[in-house]
Amino acid sequence: MLIAHLPASYLWTRGLQRRLGRQLLPLGLLASVLPDLDLLYFYFVDGRAHPHHTYWTHLPVAWALLASLASVLVLWERRLCGAALVFFSNILLHLVLDTIAGGICWLYPLSDRAVQLVSVPAAHGNWLLSFVLHWSFLLELAVAVAALAAWGHARASRRTRDAVPARRPQIRSSTELSIFKIAHR
């Protein structure tokens, strides 16, 4: 996935927020791109020697261990439960989305076989061009459009909810009533 992680996280976290009643969107958005921080290592340290989906940030077992450690903290401090749910569910969402065309080793360390639903062939000279011109990119565009529509709807709802209703002027005499009627034709 190239562009769908943040929009999918927006949709997912907004849904969770309705149930949790807390403002956790920034945390969800951050968690949705956190596994891709390994790209810094991929480009600047590893010299692109290994696919970045093989680093620990893309291994479900690593996040399961971190979630287990976090659950101890959540048991101790219950108010962190919603934040932990948003954080780790967005990490999981990232991995599920990367399974579509990127490949994730879901059974690691038992197996190092990457599960990939769709293979994007290198049909063009540039990997990015090959990916963007592949039909699977339409899924990403659909997620992005859905998130944009949901954001627009939420913004319009917030604007309507926060709008102050227009006050009708107090009319004290028949002369004022006549002037009011003429002015509002």
PEZI-V132799 format. One record per backbone hydrogen bond with DSSP energy under -0.5 kcal/mol. CO is the residue of the C=O (numbers start at 1). NH is the residue of the N-H. E is the energy in kcal/mol with one decimal. If there is no record, write none. Layout:
BEGIN
co:CO nh:NH e:E
co:CO nh:NH e:E
END
This chain:
BEGIN
co:3 nh:7 e:-0.7
co:4 nh:8 e:-2.6
co:5 nh:9 e:-2.1
co:6 nh:10 e:-2.5
co:7 nh:11 e:-2.2
co:8 nh:12 e:-2.6
co:9 nh:13 e:-3.2
co:10 nh:14 e:-2.3
co:11 nh:15 e:-1.6
co:12 nh:16 e:-2.0
co:13 nh:17 e:-2.7
co:14 nh:18 e:-1.4
co:15 nh:19 e:-0.8
co:16 nh:19 e:-0.5
co:16 nh:20 e:-2.7
co:17 nh:21 e:-3.2
co:22 nh:24 e:-1.4
co:24 nh:28 e:-2.3
co:25 nh:29 e:-2.7
co:26 nh:30 e:-2.3
co:27 nh:31 e:-2.5
co:28 nh:32 e:-1.8
co:29 nh:33 e:-0.8
co:30 nh:33 e:-0.9
co:30 nh:34 e:-1.0
co:31 nh:35 e:-0.6
co:33 nh:36 e:-1.2
co:34 nh:37 e:-2.1
co:35 nh:38 e:-1.0
co:36 nh:39 e:-1.9
co:37 nh:40 e:-1.5
co:37 nh:41 e:-0.6
co:38 nh:42 e:-2.8
co:39 nh:43 e:-2.6
co:40 nh:44 e:-2.6
co:41 nh:45 e:-2.0
co:41 nh:46 e:-3.0
co:42 nh:48 e:-2.8
co:46 nh:49 e:-0.9
co:51 nh:54 e:-2.2
co:52 nh:55 e:-1.1
co:55 nh:58 e:-2.0
co:56 nh:59 e:-1.7
co:58 nh:60 e:-0.6
co:59 nh:62 e:-0.9
co:59 nh:63 e:-1.4
co:60 nh:64 e:-2.4
co:61 nh:65 e:-2.1
co:62 nh:66 e:-2.1
co:63 nh:67 e:-2.6
co:64 nh:68 e:-2.0
co:65 nh:69 e:-2.1
co:66 nh:70 e:-2.5
co:67 nh:71 e:-2.0
co:68 nh:72 e:-1.0
co:69 nh:72 e:-0.5
co:69 nh:73 e:-1.2
co:70 nh:74 e:-2.5
co:71 nh:75 e:-2.3
co:72 nh:76 e:-1.5
co:73 nh:77 e:-2.6
co:77 nh:80 e:-2.0
co:78 nh:81 e:-2.0
co:80 nh:84 e:-2.6
co:81 nh:85 e:-2.5
co:82 nh:86 e:-2.5
co:83 nh:87 e:-2.7
co:84 nh:88 e:-2.6
co:85 nh:89 e:-2.0
co:86 nh:90 e:-1.7
co:87 nh:91 e:-1.6
co:88 nh:92 e:-2.2
co:89 nh:93 e:-2.3
co:90 nh:94 e:-2.1
co:91 nh:95 e:-2.1
co:92 nh:96 e:-2.5
co:93 nh:97 e:-2.5
co:94 nh:98 e:-2.3
co:95 nh:99 e:-1.1
co:96 nh:100 e:-0.7
co:97 nh:100 e:-0.9
co:97 nh:101 e:-0.6
co:98 nh:102 e:-2.1
co:98 nh:103 e:-1.6
co:99 nh:117 e:-2.3
co:100 nh:118 e:-2.8
co:104 nh:106 e:-1.6
co:104 nh:115 e:-3.1
co:105 nh:108 e:-1.2
co:107 nh:110 e:-2.0
co:107 nh:111 e:-1.0
co:114 nh:116 e:-0.6
co:115 nh:104 e:-1.9
co:118 nh:120 e:-0.5
co:119 nh:121 e:-0.8
co:121 nh:123 e:-2.3
co:126 nh:130 e:-2.2
co:127 nh:131 e:-2.2
co:128 nh:132 e:-2.7
co:129 nh:133 e:-2.0
co:131 nh:134 e:-1.0
co:134 nh:137 e:-1.6
co:135 nh:138 e:-1.7
co:136 nh:139 e:-1.0
co:136 nh:140 e:-0.9
co:137 nh:141 e:-2.2
co:138 nh:142 e:-2.4
co:139 nh:143 e:-2.2
co:140 nh:144 e:-2.4
co:141 nh:145 e:-2.6
co:142 nh:146 e:-2.4
co:143 nh:147 e:-2.3
co:144 nh:148 e:-2.3
co:145 nh:149 e:-2.6
co:146 nh:150 e:-2.4
co:147 nh:151 e:-2.6
co:148 nh:152 e:-2.5
co:149 nh:153 e:-2.5
co:150 nh:154 e:-2.6
co:151 nh:155 e:-2.6
co:152 nh:156 e:-2.5
co:153 nh:157 e:-2.6
co:154 nh:158 e:-2.4
co:155 nh:159 e:-2.3
co:156 nh:160 e:-2.4
co:157 nh:161 e:-2.6
co:158 nh:162 e:-2.3
co:159 nh:163 e:-0.8
co:163 nh:165 e:-0.5
co:169 nh:171 e:-0.5
co:170 nh:172 e:-0.6
co:173 nh:177 e:-1.8
co:174 nh:178 e:-2.1
co:175 nh:179 e:-2.3
co:176 nh:180 e:-2.5
co:177 nh:181 e:-2.3
co:178 nh:182 e:-2.1
co:179 nh:183 e:-2.4
co:180 nh:184 e:-1.5
co:182 nh:185 e:-1.1
END
